[in-house]
Amino acid sequence: MTATEKIIQLRAEVARLSGGIDGSGATTEKNKKLKQELDDKLAQLGASLRPMHPDEEDVELASYFTLIGAEGLEDEEVLAALRDLGAVSAAYVKPSAEPA
């Protein structure tokens, strides 16, 4: 079985709080709540997020993260649980670079 890379795109406001973007800018209570819900779900799944483009200033690129952990759980179940969160814009398995 080949390991899959799970990609999570956060809303820019939440990515800023998650280390994907420089912390400058407005942080609202709503965004803090969304970040806390995300952190709680990640802890429940035994997972964490790693920025795909650390130190990137471009808001779009800085909102992409790789999901680390969640071992022993089905990819689609994990991704569906994250997609249900207001902090998450997208959650998917990165397509294989291998030819079909």
Secondary structure, 3 states (H helix, E strand, C coil): CCCCCEEEEECHHHHHHCCCCCCCCCCCHHHHHHHHHHHHHHHHHCEEEEECCCCCCCHHHHCEEEEEECCCCCHHHHHHHHHCCCCEEEEEECCCCCCC
